[in-house]
Amino acid sequence: MNIEDYVVGKALDGLFYMVAQEETKMRKNPAARVTSVLREVFGRR
């Protein structure tokens, strides 16, 4: 593995970690669903 592959892999790991944190926040707190798309995706069924 070269340094570029390592850096890109770590950057993607960090990105997906942050996305997961935001998704958790939106699922727990309805006020975090700030757009109509987010309200539709995470809204009650």
Residue pairs with C-beta under 8 A, 6 or more apart in sequence:
22 32
25 32
26 32
26 33
26 38
26 42
27 42
32 38
33 39
33 42
33 43
